[in-house]
Amino acid sequence: MASWQMALLALLGCAASTVTGLLLRAPAAMVRAGDHGFCGALVGAAAFAAIGGTWFAAMCAILAGAACAPVTWGVQRLFRTALLGPLKLPSITAPFCIVAGILFFATADRRVAPAYITPDGSPVALFCAPFWPMCPRWC
């Protein structure tokens, strides 16, 4: 909400993951359902949070987003095995956690300081927090 750069990196990660899923011949129903775009979008946002809105972060969002597709396939396959299948574990964010964890450690030397924007706890601040960039000065 507060950063067009984060939105752009999330879009790049989503697109890379979706295209890679299609190239890997993932079932069309899974692609339409967003199984191969969701984690890519999260990885793109994570790239922005860790690295900032740079060209390097955009490259990381694309590459890590593309990596999410085969990881999604692998995690879904793993969670359908005889050992894990009966547990009916959801595989929706596990690929993000795996790829983002690798991205986090692989880019340790390029991290940026986090931008802390926290509401003060008042009802007005809690209302304005999601709309922070668009709120009047008193928020």
Steps between C-alpha positions, in 0.01 A plus 500: 500500500772741589746431220458477126845339484385215724188456289714488185738240646202292617357517147835398349531206739142392431549520123831310512351225714189470286694488172740243644207291619357507148839406352521208743156393375325543831132411481305792356255492790785551747638791299155660475452452875822693562701212641795604288471874552427548869840405638673691222312815600598449864865448402491823297369690802764334719773605256385859540486472879854360519678672210291805418370625168813449293571331166676224691183445704298481177737235364472309829119523488497355148751222570356408839147523360600259224653269763168489685331299223716185523513532878118520505483187288747320729327601822158401366640164393671451839180584688313230300737219602383210716677649801369859478182454293278391791586824683340704219761775538441812291790575268406856412775695684768234551663577161514869594667419831761281331583739215484817714726338759759425234461852357540652847832327566627539142455878509631568850756751373237708316235543769350840572389639833129440561264795492303496823154647465292412801170644613495655845203287611234769482177416314581761232850356446366145480246610239761693301776236512390309188455827313809675641631651176158641412392624844509865600789627709315444830507121458 
